[in-house]
Amino acid sequence: MMALLLAASLAASYEVPFAPAPPTIDGDLADWTEPERLDIPDPTTRTYPGWKGAQDLTAIAFFCYDERALYFACVVADDKFNQPYAGLEASKGDSVELLLDVRGDSAIGSHLFHDDDYCFGFALSRNGPTVYCRYPEKREKVATIELAVVAGEKTLYEAAIPWSELDPLEPYTGRWTPRFSIVVNDNDGTDREGYAELTPRTAVPDPTQFQTMILAPNERLRARTPKSWRPGANGYDAPWLEVKVNGDLAEWAAVEPIELPKPTETTYPGWEGPNDLSGKLWLAWDSRALYLAAAITDDDHVQPARGTEPARGDSIQLYVDGFGDSFYPSSWLRHRDDQVFTFSSAGLSYGFPRRLTAGRVVFRREGKVSCYEAELPWEVLLPATALDPVRFSLVVNDADGGKLQGSIELWPGAVERKPSGSRRLAFVPATKLKDVQTYLEGLRPKFEAEELEAALRKPLKK
């Protein structure tokens, strides 16, 4: 069962190769360098009731990228090409649509799409090759996207989408792990008769079913600094790091920190400045575990550790939403993939739904600075693993005078466990993900089916 879940998760990823030389947008894929083929499933009776077989509608797609653009190509086999429309209405004729959830954080329903989610359509309309946009704003024509279409029994669409049209997505490995899907529309006479879709329920749209897109690493881009990304602003890319959990944070020097913001009047009414509570945190991972480190400035360290309530003393809380689907809509955790870990000088404790059976934290005090270093094995985090990005947040609690005085939340809403208080946690580089899969498969003898079902609220997305 573990192997099936892992296989399903990995199958949901598509790695986009880097293009050393950009392809010419001319409707000919001869200059594409070893593109990874993406087969679009045949239509179903729901999406195309009158589908007559492969000659009626089948499609394959390709992607590649460079510093300038994301390149997209789609080859459609169709016994009759028909596109009498233009602009946004082109979706009623033969056309292809590409949907992108840049941060991978949208939910079901088009009304829940965000300003950074996109739907571009590609067609050979009566006005020639046309690109239109449905999300985040309706545009009859997108002039910045270059498109070539060669129609026939096999119609080839080839496009160059500049990164400026996909903000905040940028060509830097690991900044975001977007999700995507493709819709291929067919019109054999008077109106759209049906369509094929890469992932189920794309037309809803249902981004939770979208496939994960990973930009393959490239040395040419590694030295460049993203123009819009700041550590902790919109999420965090946890790097691969071999960690010795001993309380010495020197090995974290090369990892980008998350700086704690100032607390608000609501979360810490009596905050007296950085010496009262401030600091920075880091996250990293390897094949066995997720690691956390923190250096917290606090003029008075207090951790009474009464019973099972270390969060009422000086402590750090890590919230994890394994599927990124709810992130604590109330003060009670509703889903089995929603977890809270508390790190303190008293040790490591684990909230709903399971008791902590592995993991550890090392705490030491250097003057007025509290140093934390912790390890959470992947079996403790299930269903969250590095195989897919998750949502997370962090809260640092302060208990001056023997009782909880206030907290600093990484993003507003985290203390109240609101969705707005969480961000995306991605794991880079993607080339290391197979090591995690190997580690988890090696744990299979330790898990019975019942335990896995209890740990996993639902199967990982296909």
C-alpha positions as a printed Julia matrix, in Angstrom:
462×3 Matrix{Float64}:
   0.0    0.0     0.0
   2.84   2.38    0.85
   4.4    1.72   -2.56
   1.12   2.47   -4.34
   0.71   5.75   -2.49
   4.25   6.81   -3.28
   3.94   5.83   -6.93
   0.75   7.86   -7.22
   2.43  10.89   -5.72
   5.45  10.71   -7.99
   3.29  10.1   -11.05
   1.62  13.47  -10.38
   4.84  15.35  -11.14
   6.08  16.52  -14.51
   9.65  17.81  -14.78
  10.09  20.59  -17.32
  13.53  20.43  -18.98
  15.7   23.5   -19.44
  16.16  24.58  -23.07
  19.8   25.55  -23.74
  18.61  27.21  -26.95
  15.03  28.54  -27.13
  12.77  26.83  -29.67
  11.6   28.88  -32.62
   7.83  29.41  -32.42
   6.94  28.2   -35.9
   4.75  25.12  -35.4
   7.67  22.72  -35.86
   9.07  20.81  -32.85
  12.28  19.73  -34.58
  14.32  22.16  -32.45
  12.92  20.96  -29.12
  15.72  19.25  -27.17
  14.52  15.87  -25.83
  11.15  17.11  -24.55
   9.35  14.98  -21.97
   6.12  13.73  -23.56
   2.88  14.23  -21.64
  -0.01  12.03  -22.8
  -3.45  13.56  -22.32
  -5.96  10.82  -21.39
  -8.73   9.93  -23.81
 -12.04  11.72  -23.22
 -14.6   10.13  -20.92
 -18.33   9.76  -21.5
 -18.73  12.78  -19.2
 -16.36  15.07  -21.1
 -17.15  13.84  -24.64
 -20.3   11.67  -24.87
 -20.04  11.2   -28.63
 -16.32  10.47  -28.84
 -15.64   8.03  -31.7
 -12.09   6.98  -30.88
  -8.5    8.05  -31.37
  -9.11   9.58  -34.79
 -11.78  11.85  -33.3
  -9.61  13.44  -30.59
  -6.3   12.56  -28.93
  -3.48  14.81  -27.79
   0.03  14.95  -26.37
   1.84  17.94  -24.88
   5.38  19.12  -24.17
   7.03  21.82  -22.06
  10.49  23.34  -21.75
  11.79  26.6   -20.29
  14.64  29.12  -20.2
  15.29  32.55  -18.64
  12.82  34.21  -20.99
   9.75  32.0   -21.11
   7.87  28.81  -20.44
   7.43  27.0   -23.75
   4.34  24.9   -24.42
   3.48  22.64  -27.33
   0.46  20.44  -27.97
  -0.11  18.03  -30.85
  -3.79  17.23  -31.43
  -5.04  14.39  -33.65
  -8.5   15.35  -34.96
 -10.24  14.1   -38.09
 -11.91  17.49  -38.64
 -10.46  20.89  -37.77
 -13.11  23.53  -37.09
 -12.53  26.92  -35.5
 -15.01  29.6   -36.62
 -14.66  31.75  -33.49
 -12.3   34.43  -32.14
 -11.29  35.82  -28.76
 -12.76  34.23  -25.64
 -15.36  32.41  -27.77
 -12.55  30.41  -29.4
 -13.02  27.78  -26.68
 -16.22  26.77  -28.51
 -14.1   25.62  -31.46
 -11.0   23.48  -31.75
  -8.58  24.91  -29.21
  -6.25  24.12  -26.31
  -6.33  25.64  -22.83
  -3.51  25.63  -20.27
  -4.42  26.17  -16.6
  -1.74  27.04  -14.04
  -2.03  27.31  -10.26
   1.31  29.04   -9.69
   1.58  28.57   -5.93
  -0.34  25.3    -5.85
  -2.7   26.76   -3.25
  -6.1   27.07   -4.95
  -9.17  25.07   -3.99
 -12.15  23.7    -5.94
 -14.21  26.13   -8.01
 -13.2   28.95  -10.34
 -14.43  31.52   -7.81
 -11.63  30.36   -5.5
  -8.92  30.93   -8.1
  -6.42  33.56   -6.97
  -4.85  36.51   -8.75
  -1.77  34.39   -9.44
  -3.7   31.59  -11.16
  -3.95  31.53  -14.94
  -5.96  30.05  -17.79
  -4.63  30.73  -21.29
  -6.34  29.52  -24.46
  -4.63  28.83  -27.8
  -6.52  28.74  -31.1
  -6.21  29.21  -34.85
  -9.19  31.53  -35.11
 -10.62  33.35  -38.07
  -8.2   36.15  -37.18
  -5.17  33.84  -37.2
  -3.26  32.36  -34.22
  -4.9   33.76  -31.09
  -4.11  33.6   -27.37
  -6.91  34.53  -24.96
  -7.02  34.58  -21.16
  -9.81  33.53  -18.78
  -7.99  33.98  -15.44
  -7.1   36.05  -13.55
  -8.81  38.56  -15.86
 -10.66  38.05  -19.11
  -8.63  39.16  -22.13
  -9.71  38.65  -25.73
  -6.09  38.71  -26.87
  -2.74  38.32  -25.08
  -0.22  39.97  -27.37
   2.83  39.15  -25.23
   2.45  35.38  -25.77
   3.91  34.2   -29.05
   1.86  31.46  -30.76
   2.11  29.39  -33.94
  -0.56  26.91  -35.05
  -0.3   24.5   -37.98
  -3.7   22.9   -38.66
  -4.44  19.54  -40.26
  -5.28  15.98  -39.21
  -2.66  16.64  -36.58
  -2.78  20.24  -35.44
   0.32  21.56  -33.69
   0.17  24.42  -31.19
   3.47  25.99  -30.1
   3.68  28.91  -27.67
   6.21  30.97  -25.7
   4.74  32.36  -22.46
   7.01  35.05  -20.98
   7.52  34.85  -17.22
   5.98  38.32  -16.88
   2.62  36.69  -17.75
   3.04  34.11  -14.97
   3.94  36.34  -12.03
   5.09  35.37   -9.39
   6.42  32.24  -11.12
  10.04  32.7   -12.19
  12.6   30.44  -13.85
  14.43  29.6   -10.62
  14.46  26.03   -9.46
  12.33  25.45   -6.37
  10.85  28.91   -5.87
   7.37  27.6    -6.55
   6.01  24.2    -7.44
   2.97  25.07   -9.55
   0.16  22.75  -10.51
  -1.28  22.63  -14.0
  -3.73  20.97  -16.34
  -4.63  21.04  -20.03
  -7.98  20.99  -21.83
  -8.29  20.14  -25.54
 -11.6   21.23  -27.08
 -13.19  19.61  -30.15
 -15.75  21.07  -32.54
 -16.61  18.92  -35.54
 -19.47  21.04  -36.84
 -21.58  23.61  -35.05
 -20.4   23.81  -31.43
 -18.0   22.24  -28.96
 -18.92  18.56  -28.81
 -16.55  17.59  -26.02
 -13.04  17.8   -24.67
 -10.1   15.84  -23.32
  -8.45  16.89  -20.06
  -5.09  16.1   -18.49
  -6.51  15.77  -14.97
 -10.07  15.03  -13.78
 -12.48  17.91  -13.26
 -10.25  20.48  -14.97
 -13.3   22.25  -16.4
 -14.75  22.85  -12.9
 -11.91  23.8   -12.34
 -10.53  21.61   -9.56
  -6.87  22.63   -8.97
  -6.53  19.99   -6.23
  -6.44  17.4    -9.03
  -3.9   19.29  -11.15
  -0.51  17.79  -11.92
   2.63  19.16  -10.25
   5.13  20.99  -12.44
   8.81  21.01  -11.48
  11.39  23.12  -13.31
  14.46  20.93  -13.8
  17.61  22.33  -12.15
  20.0   24.29  -14.33
  23.4   25.69  -13.35
  22.95  28.72  -15.6
  20.16  29.99  -13.38
  21.44  29.09   -9.93
  23.42  32.3    -9.39
  20.52  34.59  -10.17
  18.47  36.15   -7.38
  14.67  36.19   -7.86
  13.35  39.73   -8.1
  10.16  39.24   -6.12
  10.83  36.47   -3.6
  11.88  37.08   -0.01
  12.49  34.29    2.48
   9.27  33.73    4.37
   7.2   36.27    2.43
   5.07  33.89    0.39
   6.4   30.53    1.47
   9.66  28.76    2.11
  11.92  26.5     0.08
  13.49  24.01    2.46
  16.88  22.91    1.09
  18.49  19.48    1.32
  20.87  19.52    4.31
  22.66  16.84    6.31
  21.95  17.84    9.9
  23.5   16.63   13.14
  20.87  17.41   15.76
  23.08  18.61   18.61
  22.01  22.21   19.23
  24.96  23.69   17.3
  23.47  25.86   14.54
  26.74  26.48   12.66
  25.78  24.0     9.92
  22.74  26.17    9.08
  24.86  29.18    8.07
  24.27  28.69    4.33
  20.49  28.23    4.68
  18.24  31.27    4.17
  16.52  32.15    7.46
  12.93  33.15    8.13
  13.06  36.33   10.18
  10.33  36.62   12.8
   8.17  39.72   12.26
   7.19  42.07   15.08
   4.2   40.79   17.05
   0.9   42.59   16.79
  -1.0   44.2    19.63
  -3.42  41.28   19.41
  -0.89  38.44   19.65
   1.47  40.09   22.17
  -0.05  43.2    23.83
   2.85  43.8    26.25
   5.77  43.21   23.87
   8.72  45.4    24.91
  10.92  45.08   21.84
  13.41  42.68   20.2
  15.06  41.77   23.51
  11.7   40.6    24.8
  11.08  38.25   21.87
  12.57  38.09   18.36
  14.65  35.74   16.25
  14.95  33.62   13.14
  14.15  30.06   12.07
  15.28  27.61    9.41
  13.83  24.48    7.81
  15.7   21.78    5.87
  15.26  18.14    4.9
  16.96  14.94    3.82
  15.83  11.44    2.9
  14.85  10.61    6.5
  13.39  13.71    8.08
  12.33  17.34    8.17
  14.59  19.53   10.33
  13.9   22.76   12.18
  16.39  25.17   13.76
  15.73  28.42   15.59
  17.67  31.15   17.39
  15.19  33.04   19.6
  16.19  36.13   21.55
  14.3   36.14   24.86
  15.37  38.01   28.01
  13.64  35.51   30.32
  13.36  31.83   29.45
  10.44  30.15   31.22
   9.21  26.61   30.53
   7.27  25.08   33.44
   6.26  22.08   31.28
   3.11  21.4    33.26
   1.72  18.05   32.14
   1.24  18.03   28.38
   1.05  21.83   27.9
   4.55  23.01   26.89
   2.92  25.57   24.55
   1.94  27.55   27.68
   5.63  28.21   28.26
   8.47  29.4    26.02
   8.14  27.21   22.94
   7.87  26.99   19.16
   4.86  25.45   17.42
   5.0   24.09   13.88
   1.67  23.61   12.12
   1.56  21.27    9.11
  -1.34  20.68    6.7
  -0.22  17.59    4.79
  -2.64  17.98    1.89
  -2.84  21.8     1.94
  -6.63  21.55    1.9
  -7.93  23.16    5.08
  -5.24  24.5     7.41
  -7.1   24.58   10.68
 -10.4   26.3     9.98
 -11.14  26.36   13.73
  -9.36  25.9    17.04
  -9.95  22.15   16.71
  -8.01  20.2    14.1
 -10.49  18.46   11.84
  -8.39  16.38    9.45
  -5.92  13.59   10.0
  -3.33  15.36    7.85
  -3.44  18.45   10.12
  -0.71  18.31   12.74
   0.89  20.5    15.38
   4.34  19.94   16.89
   5.59  21.85   19.96
   9.33  22.28   20.54
  10.55  23.39   23.96
  13.32  22.92   26.51
  11.06  20.21   27.97
  11.24  18.2    24.74
   9.02  17.56   21.74
   5.27  17.0    21.94
   2.78  16.11   19.24
  -0.85  17.19   19.0
  -3.88  15.67   17.31
  -4.37  13.1    15.87
  -1.54  10.78   16.96
   0.92  10.43   19.8
   4.53  11.26   18.96
   6.57   8.06   18.64
   9.69   9.46   16.98
  11.52  12.73   16.62
  13.6   14.81   18.97
  14.62  18.33   19.89
  17.87  19.64   21.36
  17.68  22.89   23.33
  20.47  25.06   24.68
  20.69  28.56   26.01
  23.45  31.01   24.95
  23.08  34.15   27.06
  19.72  35.62   26.07
  19.35  33.4    23.0
  17.43  30.11   23.02
  18.73  27.68   20.38
  16.45  24.9    19.13
  17.36  22.09   16.74
  14.78  19.41   15.95
  14.24  16.36   13.79
  10.87  15.07   12.55
  11.16  11.74   10.65
   8.87  11.44    7.63
   6.93   8.58    9.24
   5.85  11.03   11.97
   4.76  13.63    9.41
   2.67  11.28    7.23
   0.84  12.07    5.01
   3.13  15.09    4.64
   6.36  14.15    2.85
   8.86  15.95    0.65
   7.27  14.23   -2.36
   4.69  17.03   -2.5
   4.7   20.6    -1.13
   2.62  21.12    2.02
   1.27  24.15    3.87
   2.76  25.24    7.18
   3.13  27.98    9.73
   5.14  28.72   12.88
   4.27  30.38   16.18
   6.79  31.37   18.88
   5.35  31.61   22.41
   6.73  33.73   25.28
   5.99  33.07   28.97
   7.73  35.83   30.92
   6.83  35.82   34.6
   5.73  32.2    34.63
   2.69  32.46   32.37
   2.07  32.9    28.66
   2.38  36.6    27.79
   2.02  36.48   24.02
   3.17  35.03   20.73
   4.77  35.96   17.43
   3.13  34.37   14.41
   5.03  33.95   11.17
   2.02  35.14    9.15
  -1.17  36.84   10.4
  -3.83  34.34   11.42
  -1.48  31.52   12.45
  -2.26  31.83   16.18
  -5.97  31.44   15.43
  -5.18  28.69   12.91
  -6.8   30.52   10.01
  -6.02  29.6     6.38
  -4.46  33.05    5.9
  -1.84  32.11    8.48
  -0.3   29.35    6.38
   2.07  29.34    3.43
   3.59  26.82    1.07
   6.55  24.69    2.15
   8.43  23.25   -0.85
  11.45  20.94   -0.9
  14.43  21.55   -3.17
  16.16  20.26   -5.18
  13.65  17.97   -6.87
  16.43  15.57   -7.85
  16.58  14.34   -4.23
  12.92  13.29   -4.0
  13.66   9.71   -5.04
  15.81   9.34   -1.91
  12.74  10.08    0.22
  10.71   7.55   -1.72
  13.37   4.89   -1.13
  13.43   5.67    2.61
   9.65   5.44    2.97
   9.44   2.2     1.0
  12.01   0.78    3.4
   9.6    1.46    6.26
   6.82  -0.68    4.83
   7.46  -3.68    7.13
   6.91  -1.38   10.14
   3.48  -0.2     9.03
   0.3   -2.23    8.92
  -2.51  -1.24    6.56
  -4.64  -0.05    9.49
  -1.91   2.27   10.69
  -1.44   3.73    7.24
  -5.15   4.32    6.85
  -5.19   6.1    10.18
  -2.22   8.26    9.23
  -3.45   9.1     5.72
  -6.76  10.87    5.45
  -6.94  10.13    1.74
  -4.59   8.73   -0.94
  -1.98  11.07   -2.29
  -3.13  12.78   -5.47
  -2.62  10.93   -8.72
